[in-house]
Amino acid sequence: MTPKLVIHLLTITACFLLFSISMLYSERYLFLIPLGMLGLFGQCYFTYRFTQILLTEPK
């Protein structure tokens, strides 16, 4: 596994945590809603990029 893939996996995990924590506390702190959306979009984007790298990387 290349360092680029490891960085993408860590970023996916961080975005998931950002989304989860933001949505958990968004009823009390409304400013967390945009952060949660950013985490969700980031998770989708980096999962897409991770899959692209896996499919195009020579074995």
Secondary structure, DSSP 8 states (H G I E B T S, - for coil): --HHHHHHHHHHHHHHHHHHHHHHHTTT-TTHHHHHHHHHHHHHHHHHHHHHHHHHS--
